[in-house]
């Protein structure tokens, strides 16, 4: 359950700009921390302390916790677009992929009127 929840949180995180601002390891830790809140398996703070003390003794846990909190905040503020928003975005993407097709469709409409 923890693994599946962490995967869902990671997928949701990828819909934010967090992947551009934070490292993959920080994103994964944020997903695990959030999943661990739902399914408490380990003492996450103790886990972070033990990992950081072995691998990065100069980097404090509060600094990493600040990054994880920022990632959580981005996920919490994520707004899922509505169906009409998605249609509008899809039209824009189609135009971006082939801007010439937009002109052709206008010409076709104009010809059919004549």
Jmol script that loads the backbone (N, CA, C; Angstrom):
load data "model"
ATOM      1  N   UNK A   1       0.829  -1.204   0.000  1.00  0.00           N
ATOM      2  CA  UNK A   1       0.000   0.000   0.000  1.00  0.00           C
ATOM      3  C   UNK A   1       0.871   1.264   0.000  1.00  0.00           C
ATOM      4  N   UNK A   2       1.955   1.202   0.789  1.00  0.00           N
ATOM      5  CA  UNK A   2       2.859   2.352   0.848  1.00  0.00           C
ATOM      6  C   UNK A   2       3.472   2.611  -0.519  1.00  0.00           C
ATOM      7  N   UNK A   3       3.904   1.566  -1.175  1.00  0.00           N
ATOM      8  CA  UNK A   3       4.536   1.691  -2.489  1.00  0.00           C
ATOM      9  C   UNK A   3       3.554   2.253  -3.517  1.00  0.00           C
ATOM     10  N   UNK A   4       2.353   1.718  -3.555  1.00  0.00           N
ATOM     11  CA  UNK A   4       1.349   2.193  -4.516  1.00  0.00           C
ATOM     12  C   UNK A   4       0.975   3.650  -4.256  1.00  0.00           C
ATOM     13  N   UNK A   5       0.828   4.006  -3.002  1.00  0.00           N
ATOM     14  CA  UNK A   5       0.493   5.392  -2.660  1.00  0.00           C
ATOM     15  C   UNK A   5       1.632   6.322  -3.045  1.00  0.00           C
ATOM     16  N   UNK A   6       2.872   5.899  -2.792  1.00  0.00           N
ATOM     17  CA  UNK A   6       4.026   6.720  -3.158  1.00  0.00           C
ATOM     18  C   UNK A   6       4.101   6.913  -4.679  1.00  0.00           C
ATOM     19  N   UNK A   7       3.780   5.879  -5.437  1.00  0.00           N
ATOM     20  CA  UNK A   7       3.769   6.010  -6.896  1.00  0.00           C
ATOM     21  C   UNK A   7       2.706   6.997  -7.355  1.00  0.00           C
ATOM     22  N   UNK A   8       1.527   6.937  -6.739  1.00  0.00           N
ATOM     23  CA  UNK A   8       0.459   7.878  -7.102  1.00  0.00           C
ATOM     24  C   UNK A   8       0.859   9.316  -6.771  1.00  0.00           C
ATOM     25  N   UNK A   9       1.494   9.505  -5.623  1.00  0.00           N
ATOM     26  CA  UNK A   9       1.948  10.841  -5.232  1.00  0.00           C
ATOM     27  C   UNK A   9       3.033  11.320  -6.190  1.00  0.00           C
ATOM     28  N   UNK A  10       3.943  10.430  -6.575  1.00  0.00           N
ATOM     29  CA  UNK A  10       5.002  10.802  -7.516  1.00  0.00           C
ATOM     30  C   UNK A  10       4.410  11.195  -8.868  1.00  0.00           C
ATOM     31  N   UNK A  11       3.407  10.467  -9.325  1.00  0.00           N
ATOM     32  CA  UNK A  11       2.742  10.821 -10.584  1.00  0.00           C
ATOM     33  C   UNK A  11       2.086  12.196 -10.485  1.00  0.00           C
ATOM     34  N   UNK A  12       1.452  12.450  -9.366  1.00  0.00           N
ATOM     35  CA  UNK A  12       0.806  13.748  -9.168  1.00  0.00           C
ATOM     36  C   UNK A  12       1.853  14.860  -9.102  1.00  0.00           C
ATOM     37  N   UNK A  13       2.984  14.564  -8.485  1.00  0.00           N
ATOM     38  CA  UNK A  13       4.062  15.546  -8.373  1.00  0.00           C
ATOM     39  C   UNK A  13       4.591  15.930  -9.751  1.00  0.00           C
ATOM     40  N   UNK A  14       4.616  14.975 -10.670  1.00  0.00           N
ATOM     41  CA  UNK A  14       5.133  15.246 -12.009  1.00  0.00           C
ATOM     42  C   UNK A  14       4.228  16.184 -12.806  1.00  0.00           C
ATOM     43  N   UNK A  15       3.023  16.417 -12.332  1.00  0.00           N
ATOM     44  CA  UNK A  15       2.122  17.366 -12.987  1.00  0.00           C
ATOM     45  C   UNK A  15       2.354  18.793 -12.496  1.00  0.00           C
ATOM     46  N   UNK A  16       3.310  18.972 -11.598  1.00  0.00           N
ATOM     47  CA  UNK A  16       3.648  20.304 -11.097  1.00  0.00           C
ATOM     48  C   UNK A  16       5.008  20.705 -11.659  1.00  0.00           C
ATOM     49  N   UNK A  17       5.461  21.890 -11.315  1.00  0.00           N
ATOM     50  CA  UNK A  17       6.782  22.344 -11.741  1.00  0.00           C
ATOM     51  C   UNK A  17       7.887  21.865 -10.806  1.00  0.00           C
ATOM     52  N   UNK A  18       7.546  21.037  -9.849  1.00  0.00           N
ATOM     53  CA  UNK A  18       8.526  20.551  -8.875  1.00  0.00           C
ATOM     54  C   UNK A  18       9.668  19.790  -9.538  1.00  0.00           C
ATOM     55  N   UNK A  19       9.369  19.075 -10.624  1.00  0.00           N
ATOM     56  CA  UNK A  19      10.426  18.308 -11.292  1.00  0.00           C
ATOM     57  C   UNK A  19      11.465  19.216 -11.934  1.00  0.00           C
ATOM     58  N   UNK A  20      11.135  20.474 -12.139  1.00  0.00           N
ATOM     59  CA  UNK A  20      12.095  21.434 -12.687  1.00  0.00           C
ATOM     60  C   UNK A  20      12.900  22.127 -11.592  1.00  0.00           C
ATOM     61  N   UNK A  21      12.402  22.084 -10.374  1.00  0.00           N
ATOM     62  CA  UNK A  21      13.027  22.821  -9.283  1.00  0.00           C
ATOM     63  C   UNK A  21      13.802  21.954  -8.291  1.00  0.00           C
ATOM     64  N   UNK A  22      13.453  20.666  -8.220  1.00  0.00           N
ATOM     65  CA  UNK A  22      14.045  19.794  -7.218  1.00  0.00           C
ATOM     66  C   UNK A  22      14.639  18.555  -7.874  1.00  0.00           C
ATOM     67  N   UNK A  23      15.564  17.933  -7.162  1.00  0.00           N
ATOM     68  CA  UNK A  23      16.216  16.738  -7.694  1.00  0.00           C
ATOM     69  C   UNK A  23      15.268  15.535  -7.618  1.00  0.00           C
ATOM     70  N   UNK A  24      15.517  14.510  -8.437  1.00  0.00           N
ATOM     71  CA  UNK A  24      14.670  13.314  -8.385  1.00  0.00           C
ATOM     72  C   UNK A  24      14.647  12.650  -7.008  1.00  0.00           C
ATOM     73  N   UNK A  25      15.770  12.682  -6.312  1.00  0.00           N
ATOM     74  CA  UNK A  25      15.814  12.094  -4.974  1.00  0.00           C
ATOM     75  C   UNK A  25      14.908  12.825  -3.998  1.00  0.00           C
ATOM     76  N   UNK A  26      14.885  14.142  -4.098  1.00  0.00           N
ATOM     77  CA  UNK A  26      14.013  14.925  -3.229  1.00  0.00           C
ATOM     78  C   UNK A  26      12.544  14.675  -3.559  1.00  0.00           C
ATOM     79  N   UNK A  27      12.238  14.531  -4.839  1.00  0.00           N
ATOM     80  CA  UNK A  27      10.860  14.238  -5.239  1.00  0.00           C
ATOM     81  C   UNK A  27      10.430  12.875  -4.705  1.00  0.00           C
ATOM     82  N   UNK A  28      11.334  11.897  -4.793  1.00  0.00           N
ATOM     83  CA  UNK A  28      11.015  10.554  -4.303  1.00  0.00           C
ATOM     84  C   UNK A  28      10.836  10.558  -2.789  1.00  0.00           C
ATOM     85  N   UNK A  29      11.703  11.272  -2.075  1.00  0.00           N
ATOM     86  CA  UNK A  29      11.559  11.350  -0.617  1.00  0.00           C
ATOM     87  C   UNK A  29      10.246  12.026  -0.224  1.00  0.00           C
ATOM     88  N   UNK A  30       9.865  13.062  -0.957  1.00  0.00           N
ATOM     89  CA  UNK A  30       8.603  13.742  -0.657  1.00  0.00           C
ATOM     90  C   UNK A  30       7.426  12.801  -0.873  1.00  0.00           C
ATOM     91  N   UNK A  31       7.477  12.008  -1.935  1.00  0.00           N
ATOM     92  CA  UNK A  31       6.399  11.046  -2.206  1.00  0.00           C
ATOM     93  C   UNK A  31       6.357   9.977  -1.123  1.00  0.00           C
ATOM     94  N   UNK A  32       7.519   9.489  -0.713  1.00  0.00           N
ATOM     95  CA  UNK A  32       7.556   8.478   0.353  1.00  0.00           C
ATOM     96  C   UNK A  32       7.061   9.052   1.680  1.00  0.00           C
ATOM     97  N   UNK A  33       7.462  10.278   1.969  1.00  0.00           N
ATOM     98  CA  UNK A  33       7.020  10.892   3.226  1.00  0.00           C
ATOM     99  C   UNK A  33       5.507  11.055   3.244  1.00  0.00           C
ATOM    100  N   UNK A  34       4.958  11.501   2.121  1.00  0.00           N
ATOM    101  CA  UNK A  34       3.502  11.694   2.054  1.00  0.00           C
ATOM    102  C   UNK A  34       2.758  10.365   2.154  1.00  0.00           C
ATOM    103  N   UNK A  35       3.282   9.335   1.476  1.00  0.00           N
ATOM    104  CA  UNK A  35       2.661   8.007   1.550  1.00  0.00           C
ATOM    105  C   UNK A  35       2.783   7.440   2.959  1.00  0.00           C
ATOM    106  N   UNK A  36       3.898   7.725   3.619  1.00  0.00           N
ATOM    107  CA  UNK A  36       4.105   7.239   4.983  1.00  0.00           C
ATOM    108  C   UNK A  36       3.144   7.898   5.971  1.00  0.00           C
ATOM    109  N   UNK A  37       2.660   9.081   5.638  1.00  0.00           N
ATOM    110  CA  UNK A  37       1.661   9.728   6.494  1.00  0.00           C
ATOM    111  C   UNK A  37       0.349   8.957   6.454  1.00  0.00           C
ATOM    112  N   UNK A  38       0.022   8.389   5.282  1.00  0.00           N
ATOM    113  CA  UNK A  38      -1.208   7.599   5.156  1.00  0.00           C
ATOM    114  C   UNK A  38      -1.046   6.198   5.728  1.00  0.00           C
ATOM    115  N   UNK A  39       0.088   5.579   5.436  1.00  0.00           N
ATOM    116  CA  UNK A  39       0.381   4.213   5.895  1.00  0.00           C
ATOM    117  C   UNK A  39       1.677   4.249   6.693  1.00  0.00           C
ATOM    118  N   UNK A  40       1.608   4.596   7.971  1.00  0.00           N
ATOM    119  CA  UNK A  40       2.843   4.720   8.765  1.00  0.00           C
ATOM    120  C   UNK A  40       3.587   3.389   8.874  1.00  0.00           C
ATOM    121  N   UNK A  41       4.735   3.329   8.230  1.00  0.00           N
ATOM    122  CA  UNK A  41       5.555   2.127   8.242  1.00  0.00           C
ATOM    123  C   UNK A  41       6.849   2.375   9.018  1.00  0.00           C
ATOM    124  N   UNK A  42       7.448   3.540   8.800  1.00  0.00           N
ATOM    125  CA  UNK A  42       8.704   3.872   9.470  1.00  0.00           C
ATOM    126  C   UNK A  42       8.588   5.245  10.116  1.00  0.00           C
ATOM    127  N   UNK A  43       9.476   5.504  11.069  1.00  0.00           N
ATOM    128  CA  UNK A  43       9.614   6.836  11.629  1.00  0.00           C
ATOM    129  C   UNK A  43      10.437   7.631  10.615  1.00  0.00           C
ATOM    130  N   UNK A  44       9.774   8.469   9.834  1.00  0.00           N
ATOM    131  CA  UNK A  44      10.417   9.102   8.689  1.00  0.00           C
ATOM    132  C   UNK A  44      11.516  10.073   9.104  1.00  0.00           C
ATOM    133  N   UNK A  45      11.309  10.821  10.174  1.00  0.00           N
ATOM    134  CA  UNK A  45      12.331  11.767  10.636  1.00  0.00           C
ATOM    135  C   UNK A  45      13.605  11.029  11.055  1.00  0.00           C
ATOM    136  N   UNK A  46      13.432   9.921  11.753  1.00  0.00           N
ATOM    137  CA  UNK A  46      14.601   9.127  12.162  1.00  0.00           C
ATOM    138  C   UNK A  46      15.302   8.543  10.936  1.00  0.00           C
ATOM    139  N   UNK A  47      14.511   8.126   9.957  1.00  0.00           N
ATOM    140  CA  UNK A  47      15.071   7.600   8.710  1.00  0.00           C
ATOM    141  C   UNK A  47      15.906   8.670   8.001  1.00  0.00           C
ATOM    142  N   UNK A  48      15.373   9.883   7.897  1.00  0.00           N
ATOM    143  CA  UNK A  48      16.123  10.969   7.268  1.00  0.00           C
ATOM    144  C   UNK A  48      17.406  11.276   8.020  1.00  0.00           C
ATOM    145  N   UNK A  49      17.314  11.313   9.343  1.00  0.00           N
ATOM    146  CA  UNK A  49      18.514  11.581  10.145  1.00  0.00           C
ATOM    147  C   UNK A  49      19.584  10.530   9.915  1.00  0.00           C
ATOM    148  N   UNK A  50      19.185   9.269   9.880  1.00  0.00           N
ATOM    149  CA  UNK A  50      20.178   8.206   9.701  1.00  0.00           C
ATOM    150  C   UNK A  50      20.803   8.244   8.306  1.00  0.00           C
ATOM    151  N   UNK A  51      19.999   8.505   7.286  1.00  0.00           N
ATOM    152  CA  UNK A  51      20.519   8.573   5.918  1.00  0.00           C
ATOM    153  C   UNK A  51      21.460   9.757   5.757  1.00  0.00           C
ATOM    154  N   UNK A  52      21.039  10.930   6.214  1.00  0.00           N
ATOM    155  CA  UNK A  52      21.862  12.125   6.041  1.00  0.00           C
ATOM    156  C   UNK A  52      23.131  12.076   6.879  1.00  0.00           C
ATOM    157  N   UNK A  53      23.075  11.487   8.054  1.00  0.00           N
ATOM    158  CA  UNK A  53      24.276  11.422   8.883  1.00  0.00           C
ATOM    159  C   UNK A  53      25.338  10.540   8.239  1.00  0.00           C
ATOM    160  N   UNK A  54      24.905   9.519   7.484  1.00  0.00           N
ATOM    161  CA  UNK A  54      25.870   8.642   6.814  1.00  0.00           C
ATOM    162  C   UNK A  54      26.346   9.202   5.480  1.00  0.00           C
ATOM    163  N   UNK A  55      25.459   9.756   4.697  1.00  0.00           N
ATOM    164  CA  UNK A  55      25.808  10.157   3.336  1.00  0.00           C
ATOM    165  C   UNK A  55      26.209  11.625   3.207  1.00  0.00           C
ATOM    166  N   UNK A  56      25.527  12.505   3.907  1.00  0.00           N
ATOM    167  CA  UNK A  56      25.803  13.943   3.810  1.00  0.00           C
ATOM    168  C   UNK A  56      25.805  14.558   5.209  1.00  0.00           C
ATOM    169  N   UNK A  57      26.866  14.339   5.972  1.00  0.00           N
ATOM    170  CA  UNK A  57      26.863  14.849   7.353  1.00  0.00           C
ATOM    171  C   UNK A  57      26.798  16.373   7.446  1.00  0.00           C
ATOM    172  N   UNK A  58      27.248  17.078   6.418  1.00  0.00           N
ATOM    173  CA  UNK A  58      27.225  18.543   6.470  1.00  0.00           C
ATOM    174  C   UNK A  58      25.847  19.119   6.183  1.00  0.00           C
ATOM    175  N   UNK A  59      24.979  18.347   5.557  1.00  0.00           N
ATOM    176  CA  UNK A  59      23.648  18.843   5.184  1.00  0.00           C
ATOM    177  C   UNK A  59      22.650  18.552   6.313  1.00  0.00           C
ATOM    178  N   UNK A  60      22.045  19.587   6.882  1.00  0.00           N
ATOM    179  CA  UNK A  60      21.104  19.374   7.994  1.00  0.00           C
ATOM    180  C   UNK A  60      19.738  18.877   7.518  1.00  0.00           C
ATOM    181  N   UNK A  61      19.072  18.150   8.395  1.00  0.00           N
ATOM    182  CA  UNK A  61      17.742  17.628   8.095  1.00  0.00           C
ATOM    183  C   UNK A  61      16.723  18.750   7.907  1.00  0.00           C
ATOM    184  N   UNK A  62      16.763  19.825   8.693  1.00  0.00           N
ATOM    185  CA  UNK A  62      15.759  20.887   8.480  1.00  0.00           C
ATOM    186  C   UNK A  62      15.795  21.484   7.068  1.00  0.00           C
ATOM    187  N   UNK A  63      16.981  21.540   6.462  1.00  0.00           N
ATOM    188  CA  UNK A  63      17.074  22.063   5.099  1.00  0.00           C
ATOM    189  C   UNK A  63      16.339  21.140   4.118  1.00  0.00           C
ATOM    190  N   UNK A  64      16.558  19.837   4.256  1.00  0.00           N
ATOM    191  CA  UNK A  64      15.876  18.875   3.395  1.00  0.00           C
ATOM    192  C   UNK A  64      14.376  18.884   3.663  1.00  0.00           C
ATOM    193  N   UNK A  65      14.003  18.995   4.925  1.00  0.00           N
ATOM    194  CA  UNK A  65      12.581  19.043   5.285  1.00  0.00           C
ATOM    195  C   UNK A  65      11.908  20.260   4.658  1.00  0.00           C
ATOM    196  N   UNK A  66      12.626  21.368   4.576  1.00  0.00           N
ATOM    197  CA  UNK A  66      12.087  22.584   3.944  1.00  0.00           C
ATOM    198  C   UNK A  66      11.794  22.313   2.462  1.00  0.00           C
ATOM    199  N   UNK A  67      12.693  21.607   1.781  1.00  0.00           N
ATOM    200  CA  UNK A  67      12.463  21.263   0.371  1.00  0.00           C
ATOM    201  C   UNK A  67      11.279  20.313   0.218  1.00  0.00           C
ATOM    202  N   UNK A  68      11.201  19.331   1.104  1.00  0.00           N
ATOM    203  CA  UNK A  68      10.096  18.370   1.035  1.00  0.00           C
ATOM    204  C   UNK A  68       8.759  19.062   1.292  1.00  0.00           C
ATOM    205  N   UNK A  69       8.758  20.014   2.213  1.00  0.00           N
ATOM    206  CA  UNK A  69       7.534  20.787   2.476  1.00  0.00           C
ATOM    207  C   UNK A  69       7.132  21.617   1.254  1.00  0.00           C
ATOM    208  N   UNK A  70       8.115  22.180   0.566  1.00  0.00           N
ATOM    209  CA  UNK A  70       7.827  22.969  -0.635  1.00  0.00           C
ATOM    210  C   UNK A  70       7.216  22.087  -1.724  1.00  0.00           C
ATOM    211  N   UNK A  71       7.730  20.883  -1.873  1.00  0.00           N
ATOM    212  CA  UNK A  71       7.175  19.949  -2.859  1.00  0.00           C
ATOM    213  C   UNK A  71       5.750  19.587  -2.487  1.00  0.00           C
ATOM    214  N   UNK A  72       5.521  19.300  -1.214  1.00  0.00           N
ATOM    215  CA  UNK A  72       4.159  18.987  -0.752  1.00  0.00           C
ATOM    216  C   UNK A  72       3.204  20.148  -1.024  1.00  0.00           C
ATOM    217  N   UNK A  73       3.681  21.353  -0.817  1.00  0.00           N
ATOM    218  CA  UNK A  73       2.846  22.534  -1.049  1.00  0.00           C
ATOM    219  C   UNK A  73       2.460  22.634  -2.520  1.00  0.00           C
ATOM    220  N   UNK A  74       3.401  22.346  -3.410  1.00  0.00           N
ATOM    221  CA  UNK A  74       3.097  22.384  -4.850  1.00  0.00           C
ATOM    222  C   UNK A  74       2.058  21.336  -5.216  1.00  0.00           C
ATOM    223  N   UNK A  75       2.176  20.158  -4.627  1.00  0.00           N
ATOM    224  CA  UNK A  75       1.215  19.089  -4.910  1.00  0.00           C
ATOM    225  C   UNK A  75      -0.152  19.456  -4.352  1.00  0.00           C
ATOM    226  N   UNK A  76      -0.186  20.051  -3.164  1.00  0.00           N
ATOM    227  CA  UNK A  76      -1.460  20.461  -2.569  1.00  0.00           C
ATOM    228  C   UNK A  76      -2.147  21.544  -3.386  1.00  0.00           C
ATOM    229  N   UNK A  77      -1.381  22.423  -4.026  1.00  0.00           N
ATOM    230  CA  UNK A  77      -1.941  23.528  -4.801  1.00  0.00           C
ATOM    231  C   UNK A  77      -2.263  23.135  -6.237  1.00  0.00           C
ATOM    232  N   UNK A  78      -2.018  21.890  -6.599  1.00  0.00           N
ATOM    233  CA  UNK A  78      -2.265  21.434  -7.965  1.00  0.00           C
ATOM    234  C   UNK A  78      -3.762  21.462  -8.264  1.00  0.00           C
ATOM    235  N   UNK A  79      -4.109  22.089  -9.363  1.00  0.00           N
ATOM    236  CA  UNK A  79      -5.505  22.169  -9.797  1.00  0.00           C
ATOM    237  C   UNK A  79      -5.644  21.307 -11.050  1.00  0.00           C
ATOM    238  N   UNK A  80      -6.579  20.382 -11.009  1.00  0.00           N
ATOM    239  CA  UNK A  80      -6.828  19.524 -12.164  1.00  0.00           C
ATOM    240  C   UNK A  80      -7.725  20.259 -13.137  1.00  0.00           C
ATOM    241  N   UNK A  81      -7.304  20.369 -14.409  1.00  0.00           N
ATOM    242  CA  UNK A  81      -8.127  21.096 -15.377  1.00  0.00           C
ATOM    243  C   UNK A  81      -9.434  20.360 -15.691  1.00  0.00           C
ATOM    244  N   UNK A  82     -10.455  21.125 -16.018  1.00  0.00           N
ATOM    245  CA  UNK A  82     -11.752  20.551 -16.370  1.00  0.00           C
ATOM    246  C   UNK A  82     -11.696  20.012 -17.801  1.00  0.00           C
ATOM    247  N   UNK A  83     -12.747  19.330 -18.210  1.00  0.00           N
ATOM    248  CA  UNK A  83     -12.807  18.763 -19.564  1.00  0.00           C
ATOM    249  C   UNK A  83     -12.768  19.873 -20.614  1.00  0.00           C
ATOM    250  N   UNK A  84     -13.459  20.961 -20.365  1.00  0.00           N
ATOM    251  CA  UNK A  84     -13.455  22.063 -21.344  1.00  0.00           C
ATOM    252  C   UNK A  84     -12.079  22.715 -21.415  1.00  0.00           C
ATOM    253  N   UNK A  85     -11.399  22.823 -20.270  1.00  0.00           N
ATOM    254  CA  UNK A  85     -10.032  23.343 -20.276  1.00  0.00           C
ATOM    255  C   UNK A  85      -9.113  22.440 -21.088  1.00  0.00           C
ATOM    256  N   UNK A  86      -9.294  21.132 -20.938  1.00  0.00           N
ATOM    257  CA  UNK A  86      -8.464  20.183 -21.673  1.00  0.00           C
ATOM    258  C   UNK A  86      -8.708  20.282 -23.175  1.00  0.00           C
ATOM    259  N   UNK A  87      -9.951  20.494 -23.592  1.00  0.00           N
ATOM    260  CA  UNK A  87     -10.249  20.657 -25.016  1.00  0.00           C
ATOM    261  C   UNK A  87      -9.564  21.904 -25.564  1.00  0.00           C
ATOM    262  N   UNK A  88      -9.610  22.976 -24.782  1.00  0.00           N
ATOM    263  CA  UNK A  88      -8.971  24.225 -25.187  1.00  0.00           C
ATOM    264  C   UNK A  88      -7.459  24.038 -25.309  1.00  0.00           C
ATOM    265  N   UNK A  89      -6.856  23.374 -24.351  1.00  0.00           N
ATOM    266  CA  UNK A  89      -5.417  23.096 -24.377  1.00  0.00           C
ATOM    267  C   UNK A  89      -5.071  22.209 -25.567  1.00  0.00           C
ATOM    268  N   UNK A  90      -5.906  21.217 -25.834  1.00  0.00           N
ATOM    269  CA  UNK A  90      -5.666  20.315 -26.956  1.00  0.00           C
ATOM    270  C   UNK A  90      -5.687  21.071 -28.283  1.00  0.00           C
ATOM    271  N   UNK A  91      -6.628  22.000 -28.443  1.00  0.00           N
ATOM    272  CA  UNK A  91      -6.673  22.808 -29.666  1.00  0.00           C
ATOM    273  C   UNK A  91      -5.399  23.625 -29.822  1.00  0.00           C
ATOM    274  N   UNK A  92      -4.930  24.208 -28.726  1.00  0.00           N
ATOM    275  CA  UNK A  92      -3.695  24.990 -28.783  1.00  0.00           C
ATOM    276  C   UNK A  92      -2.503  24.107 -29.157  1.00  0.00           C
ATOM    277  N   UNK A  93      -2.454  22.908 -28.585  1.00  0.00           N
ATOM    278  CA  UNK A  93      -1.353  21.995 -28.901  1.00  0.00           C
ATOM    279  C   UNK A  93      -1.376  21.572 -30.362  1.00  0.00           C
ATOM    280  N   UNK A  94      -2.548  21.306 -30.900  1.00  0.00           N
ATOM    281  CA  UNK A  94      -2.658  20.931 -32.316  1.00  0.00           C
ATOM    282  C   UNK A  94      -2.144  22.059 -33.198  1.00  0.00           C
ATOM    283  N   UNK A  95      -2.486  23.283 -32.854  1.00  0.00           N
ATOM    284  CA  UNK A  95      -2.010  24.428 -33.621  1.00  0.00           C
ATOM    285  C   UNK A  95      -0.492  24.566 -33.500  1.00  0.00           C
ATOM    286  N   UNK A  96       0.051  24.330 -32.318  1.00  0.00           N
ATOM    287  CA  UNK A  96       1.504  24.434 -32.114  1.00  0.00           C
ATOM    288  C   UNK A  96       2.255  23.363 -32.905  1.00  0.00           C
ATOM    289  N   UNK A  97       1.684  22.186 -32.999  1.00  0.00           N
ATOM    290  CA  UNK A  97       2.338  21.102 -33.733  1.00  0.00           C
ATOM    291  C   UNK A  97       2.375  21.380 -35.228  1.00  0.00           C
ATOM    292  N   UNK A  98       1.314  21.999 -35.758  1.00  0.00           N
ATOM    293  CA  UNK A  98       1.236  22.263 -37.193  1.00  0.00           C
ATOM    294  C   UNK A  98       0.515  23.586 -37.415  1.00  0.00           C
ATOM    295  N   UNK A  99       1.239  24.700 -37.283  1.00  0.00           N
ATOM    296  CA  UNK A  99       0.579  26.001 -37.419  1.00  0.00           C
ATOM    297  C   UNK A  99      -0.005  26.234 -38.807  1.00  0.00           C
ATOM    298  N   UNK A 100       0.548  25.588 -39.821  1.00  0.00           N
ATOM    299  CA  UNK A 100       0.037  25.746 -41.184  1.00  0.00           C
ATOM    300  C   UNK A 100      -1.340  25.160 -41.363  1.00  0.00           C
ATOM    301  N   UNK A 101      -1.689  24.148 -40.574  1.00  0.00           N
ATOM    302  CA  UNK A 101      -3.000  23.518 -40.723  1.00  0.00           C
ATOM    303  C   UNK A 101      -4.120  24.474 -40.358  1.00  0.00           C
ATOM    304  N   UNK A 102      -3.851  25.396 -39.490  1.00  0.00           N
ATOM    305  CA  UNK A 102      -4.857  26.378 -39.096  1.00  0.00           C
ATOM    306  C   UNK A 102      -5.223  27.266 -40.292  1.00  0.00           C
ATOM    307  N   UNK A 103      -4.226  27.676 -41.049  1.00  0.00           N
ATOM    308  CA  UNK A 103      -4.474  28.507 -42.223  1.00  0.00           C
ATOM    309  C   UNK A 103      -5.243  27.729 -43.285  1.00  0.00           C
ATOM    310  N   UNK A 104      -4.903  26.444 -43.464  1.00  0.00           N
ATOM    311  CA  UNK A 104      -5.577  25.619 -44.457  1.00  0.00           C
ATOM    312  C   UNK A 104      -7.060  25.456 -44.136  1.00  0.00           C
ATOM    313  N   UNK A 105      -7.359  25.257 -42.848  1.00  0.00           N
ATOM    314  CA  UNK A 105      -8.768  25.083 -42.489  1.00  0.00           C
ATOM    315  C   UNK A 105      -9.560  26.361 -42.739  1.00  0.00           C
ATOM    316  N   UNK A 106      -8.955  27.523 -42.544  1.00  0.00           N
ATOM    317  CA  UNK A 106      -9.634  28.786 -42.828  1.00  0.00           C
ATOM    318  C   UNK A 106      -9.877  28.921 -44.332  1.00  0.00           C
ATOM    319  N   UNK A 107      -8.887  28.500 -45.136  1.00  0.00           N
ATOM    320  CA  UNK A 107      -9.041  28.586 -46.587  1.00  0.00           C
ATOM    321  C   UNK A 107     -10.164  27.663 -47.053  1.00  0.00           C
ATOM    322  N   UNK A 108     -10.221  26.444 -46.456  1.00  0.00           N
ATOM    323  CA  UNK A 108     -11.280  25.507 -46.827  1.00  0.00           C
ATOM    324  C   UNK A 108     -12.653  26.087 -46.518  1.00  0.00           C
ATOM    325  N   UNK A 109     -12.797  26.696 -45.350  1.00  0.00           N
ATOM    326  CA  UNK A 109     -14.079  27.293 -44.970  1.00  0.00           C
ATOM    327  C   UNK A 109     -14.447  28.422 -45.931  1.00  0.00           C
ATOM    328  N   UNK A 110     -13.444  29.202 -46.286  1.00  0.00           N
ATOM    329  CA  UNK A 110     -13.689  30.332 -47.191  1.00  0.00           C
ATOM    330  C   UNK A 110     -14.099  29.833 -48.575  1.00  0.00           C
ATOM    331  N   UNK A 111     -13.461  28.767 -49.060  1.00  0.00           N
ATOM    332  CA  UNK A 111     -13.801  28.194 -50.372  1.00  0.00           C
ATOM    333  C   UNK A 111     -15.207  27.628 -50.364  1.00  0.00           C
ATOM    334  N   UNK A 112     -15.592  26.973 -49.255  1.00  0.00           N
ATOM    335  CA  UNK A 112     -16.914  26.369 -49.203  1.00  0.00           C
ATOM    336  C   UNK A 112     -18.012  27.436 -49.207  1.00  0.00           C
ATOM    337  N   UNK A 113     -17.732  28.605 -48.727  1.00  0.00           N
ATOM    338  CA  UNK A 113     -18.716  29.683 -48.733  1.00  0.00           C
ATOM    339  C   UNK A 113     -18.931  30.203 -50.160  1.00  0.00           C
ATOM    340  N   UNK A 114     -17.855  30.188 -50.933  1.00  0.00           N
ATOM    341  CA  UNK A 114     -17.959  30.680 -52.310  1.00  0.00           C
ATOM    342  C   UNK A 114     -18.744  29.685 -53.112  1.00  0.00           C
TER     343      UNK A 114
END
end "model"
wireframe off; spacefill off
backbone 0.3
color backbone group
